Amino acid sequence: MAAETATGGAAVAPNGTPDNPEGGNCYQDDCLFCRIISGEEKTELLYTGEEFVCFKDVKSGVPHHYLVVPRVHMENCKTLKQEHIPIVRRMMEVGRLVLQQNMVTDLDDIRCLCICRLWP
């Protein structure tokens, strides 16, 4: 995976993803994460790539609680299927990269991996 940095970007999905075989824009205006990805909701992006963005949880109770969010809108974790496993693995790679860039050194002590697109 090429190292990428926070550069902003539009909510455009890469072509050929399981959730969106046609590719293209997957924006839903009632989704907070879609609004963050599109720039409508302002937050500092720690990572911006073709498939994912990462940002810090604004209501975090811990110093390093980052959210890796796919640009392709996925309704929630209950809609994931076996064909999404490669996407989830790449999300984990991005999460590890962001942790390393933020000087988290004990990557064997990551206590939580949350994969969802639900927001309170």
TORLOMI-51614 format. One line per 2 residues: number of its first residue (from 1); their letters; for each residue x, y, z of C-alpha. Coordinates in pm, whole numbers. Example, Ala and Ser with C-alpha at 12.3 -4.5 7.8 and 13.67 -1.06 7.14 Angstrom:
1	AS	1230/-450/780; 1367/-106/714
# end
This chain:
1	MA	0/0/0; 140/338/-94
3	AE	174/585/190; -77/861/151
5	TA	-141/1171/356; -425/1406/442
7	TG	-497/1599/125; -876/1618/119
9	GA	-1081/1470/-159; -1425/1400/-293
11	AV	-1643/1106/-192; -1577/905/-505
13	AP	-1552/528/-485; -1288/332/-671
15	NG	-1438/133/-958; -1536/-227/-906
17	TP	-1591/-247/-529; -1827/-517/-394
19	DN	-2063/-258/-250; -2068/-51/-567
21	PE	-1978/-259/-876; -2039/36/-1107
23	GG	-1796/263/-920; -1860/635/-890
25	NC	-2005/861/-623; -2153/688/-318
27	YQ	-2254/998/-123; -2559/987/105
29	DD	-2652/1321/257; -2793/1167/576
31	CL	-2460/996/656; -2220/1190/880
33	FC	-1921/999/741; -2017/1082/381
35	RI	-2044/1448/479; -1698/1435/643
37	IS	-1547/1270/335; -1707/1528/105
39	GE	-1581/1817/320; -1925/1935/432
41	EK	-1839/1851/794; -1503/1994/891
43	TE	-1253/1769/1065; -881/1713/1035
45	LL	-812/1420/805; -514/1221/929
47	YT	-509/1002/618; -663/1044/276
49	GE	-638/771/18; -827/643/-282
51	EF	-1031/397/-74; -1033/538/281
53	VC	-999/843/499; -902/848/865
55	FK	-980/1107/1130; -981/1133/1506
57	DV	-1304/1060/1692; -1426/1400/1814
59	KS	-1579/1251/2130; -1296/1013/2209
61	GV	-1224/910/2565; -870/797/2475
63	PH	-574/971/2308; -560/751/1996
65	HY	-915/673/1884; -911/702/1506
67	LV	-1184/618/1258; -1088/462/924
69	VP	-1386/510/695; -1429/374/342
71	RV	-1517/626/73; -1775/379/-56
73	HM	-2086/418/154; -2155/98/346
75	EN	-2476/101/545; -2329/-62/858
77	CK	-2121/-355/976; -2422/-588/961
79	TL	-2426/-554/581; -2069/-681/539
81	KQ	-2027/-1001/340; -1737/-1234/276
83	EH	-1636/-1033/-30; -1572/-733/200
85	IP	-1289/-913/386; -1015/-758/164
87	IV	-1159/-410/230; -1160/-473/605
89	RR	-798/-592/588; -696/-277/401
91	MM	-881/-67/662; -672/-237/930
93	EV	-353/-159/735; -451/208/717
95	GR	-530/207/1090; -188/63/1171
97	LV	-19/319/943; -198/608/1117
99	LQ	-108/468/1460; 259/442/1356
101	QN	255/798/1219; 115/913/1555
103	MV	394/739/1749; 187/453/1891
105	TD	463/197/1931; 293/-112/2077
107	LD	83/-227/1783; 34/-564/1953
109	DI	-173/-389/2221; -449/-253/1999
111	RC	-754/-323/2211; -1036/-244/1978
113	LC	-1109/-268/1609; -1447/-121/1532
115	IC	-1581/-160/1183; -1903/19/1122
117	RL	-2067/312/951; -2323/374/1222
119	WP	-2305/697/1413; -2506/800/1718
# end
